[in-house]
Amino acid sequence: MSSTATTPSNVGVAPWRPLFLSHLSTMDSLEFAFSSLSPTDSKDSPTPYLPRARYCVFRGMWAELPENKHNDAPRNDRVYESDMLTLTTDVRMHKVPEIFASSQGHGDVSQSQGSGGGGPVEAVFWVKDVMTQWRIRGDAYIVGPDIEGSGEESSGTRTVKSKVGERMRVVKEAGKEGWSWAKELTAHFGNLNPGMRGSFKNPAPGTPISIPPKDPSLRLGQKVTDLHDEVARRNFRVIIIRPNEVEQVDLSEPDKARRWLFTYVGPVGGYSGQQGEDVGEWKKEELWP
């Protein structure tokens, strides 16, 4: 693992994590609403950003890729875990440059072909079986093919390894030095079925169908079995959501609805507020639903 990453071994487990993952285990399909901020094109707009939302699929917590017997990709040893959510995307989708453009000092659209980002995002899960909504707000980081390699690291790569790395929890010291960001990225690609991998060789999303792609390798309905397919891997990205606020709304008893807000306050001892309960690195506060 690159020395640019900060991985303190005393990072605690987020107090909301066990129940959140337990709730997700009841879902047949792990879709959630994912929103980001898109810069406005018009100078006459009253606001510099507009919200953009879409449904995505939860791919597990970062560094804890779910087991998949069909995944032939080499896997990292389970030496880390985290409270950061992952999803996968095509670099040609709007959400990638939006995450870069809305970032404060961590990158801009011109860098969005590589790793980096840091823009604010929100993820919302409605878990119907337990009548609970989970709203997760934080910043998002893109992991791309430049996350490891020869030569000097880009500022975006350093940002990802630093900001994500400081929230990765060491669970096994042995093997920590051999943990690889690039291997984790490839394993995420391998966890997708061949048809989903093939979608990264579709014509560029959102472009007019009346204008055929110049690249003949781009077409619908392809299946990819090669974990290192040049075109698909060029477009494939993992997005990591680093939570700063987590809101749980329990509607299982309508006349006794309850709502909690968990706010990340940093390392243990970093919270000195008067309201809410200090729960390690998080402040927990109950709100009116």
N, C-alpha and C positions, 0 to 999 in steps of 0.2 A: 504494500500500500504506500502511496506517495507520502513523503515526509511533509508535504504541504498541508496534509489533513490534520486537524486537531481532534483527537479521540480520547477524551478523558475516561478512565475506567470507572469513575464514580458517577456517571450519568444515571439518574434514577429512572425507574419505570413510571410513565405518566399515569396518574391515578384514574383516568378515564379509559385507558387502553383495554384492560381485561373485559369490561362490560361491552365496550364498543365491538371488539372482535367476537365476543360471544353472540352479540346481536347479529353481526354479519353472517355468522355461521348458520343462521336460520333462513337466509335469503337463497332462493333458487338461482338467481342471477344477480351479480354484484354491480349493477348499474347505479350511477349516481350523477347528479347534476354538477357540472364543473363550470365555474364562471371566471373570466379574466377581464382585463380592461383593454379596450382597443382605442388607440389614438384617433381623434376625429380629424377628418381631412379638411373640413371647412374652417376657414379663419373666422367665420361668423358664428360658429358654434359657441353657446354659452359655457361649455365645459370642455376641457381638453381630452377627456376620455368618455367612452360609452361602454356600458356593460355588455358582455357577450357570454352566452350560456349554451351548453350542449351536454348531452348525456355521454358519459364515458364508462369504462369498466375498471373497477379496482383490481390491481394486480398484486396486492400484498404489501406488507411493510418493507421498506428499503432494507436490504441485506438479509431478508427472510423470504426469499422467493418460494412460493408454494411448491410442493413436490408434484412432479408430473412424470409418470412412467414413460411417456412418449418423448420426453426431452432428452436428446442425446448430447446436449452441450456440456462441456466440463463445468463443474460447479465449485464455487468457493466453499471451503470449510465454514461451518456455522460458528464463526468467531465473533460476529457482531449481531446485534439486533437494534431496532430503533422504533420510534413512534411516528415515523414519517411515511406517508402514503405514497404509493406509486401508481402510475398509469402509463400506457404507451401511446405514442402518436407518430404521425408522419411530419417530418420537418417542413413539408410544404403546406401544412394546415395553418390556419390563422393564429391558433393559440400560441405557437412557438414565437413568432415575432412580437406578439402582444406581451408575452412574459418578459421579453427583453426590453421592449420599448417602455414599459411601465416600471421598470426597475430603477431604484435610486442609486446611481453611481456604480452599478455592477455590470453594465453592458448596454448596448443599444441594438437597433435592428440590423445594423451592418455586421454585427457579430453573431447573428442568430443561426448561422449554418453550423456553428460549433457548440461546445458546451458553455454553460453560463446561465444568465437570467437573473432571477431574484424578484420578479414582479409579484404584486399581491394577487391572490386567488382565493376562491371559496369553493368548498365541496359540500354538497348536501345529500345525505342519505335518508330515505324514508323506509324504515324497517317495519313493514305492515304487521308482521306476525306478533311483534311486541309493542306496536303502536308508539314507536319512538322515532323522533327526528334527531339526527346528528348533523350539526352545522360546523364545519371546520374551516377556519380562516388562517391564512399564513402566507408565506412566500414560496414560490415555485422555482425549481432549478432543473435545467435540461442536461441530460447526460448523452453526449454524442460520441462519434468514433474517435474524436481527438482527446478523449479523457485520459488516455495513456498512449505513449509513443515516444519516439526518439526526438531529441531536440528540446528546445525551451518550451515550457508550458505556456499557453495563452493565459491572459488575465481571467477569462471566463472559466477555464479549467481550474485555475487556482481558487477562484471564488466558490465553485461547486465543492471542491474537496475541503475547503475551510468551513463553509457554512453548513454543509451537510455533515461533514466529519465531526464537528463539535457536538452533534446530537446522536452520534452512533455509539452504542453502548457495548463495551467489551464483555463478552460472556465466556470467552475461552482464550487465555493468553497464548497458548501454543498455536502456532499457525498464523498469528496476527500479521507478521511481517510478509507473509506470502499472499495475503488477501489482495485481489486485483479488481479494480474498477472495471477494466475492459472485460474481464471474465464475467462479471456480474451483468454487464450490458448484453453480452452474447447469450448468457443464460436466460435473460428476459426474452430475447428474440426466440430462443429455442422453446420457450414455454407456450408460444403461440402455435396454433395448428397451421399446417401448410397453406391453407386457403387464406388465413389471416396474414401470414407472412407474405403471401403473394399480393396482398392489397397494397403493399409498399412499392409495387411495380405497376400500379394503376396510372393512367394519365393524371396529370397534376390536378388535385381536387379543386373544384370551383372554376376551372377554366372552361371556356365555351366548347361545347361538343362539336360545333361547326368548324372548329379549327383543330384538325388531327394533330397529335403530338409528333414532333420531328423525330423523336427517338422511337424506333420500331419495337424496342423491348418493352415499351409502356403500353399495356393493354389490360382490359378487365379479365377476371376469371382465372388468373394464373395461380399455380400452386408452387410453393418454394420449399424444397427439402434441404438445400444447401444452407447451412448456418452462416456461411460467409458469402452468400450471393451478393455480388458487387452492387447492383442497382438497389436491391431491397435494403441492404445494410446502409447504403448511403443516405437513404431517406428515413430510416428507423431511429426513433429516439425514446428514451425513458424520461418521464417527468416525475420529479420528487416534490411532494408537498411537505414543507416544514411548518407544522402547526404553531400558531401563536395564541389562538383562542379556539376553544372547543365548547360548543353549546349543545346540551342534551335536553330535549323536551319530551317528557313522558306523558302520553295521553291515554295510557291504558285504563285509567279510571277518570272519565270525563269530569266528574264532580270533584276530583282530587288531583287535577293535573299539576305537574311539578316541572320546574325548569332550573337547570344549573349552568353556570358559566365557569369554565376552567381557563385561566389566563397564565401563560408562561411568564415567569418572572426571573428566570435565570438560575444559576447554581444555588444549591441549598444555602439558605441564609440571606438570599438577595431580596427578600420581600419584607417590607416593614410597614405595610399599610394597616389601616384600622378596621377595614371591612373585609369579610371573607375569611376563610380558613387557610392557613399556610400548610400546603401538603407537598413538602419537598420543593421541587423546582416550579410548582404550580400553585396558584391561588384558586381556591374553590369557593364559589359564592352561589347561594340559592336565590333565584329571582322569581318574581310573579310570572306565571305562565302567560 
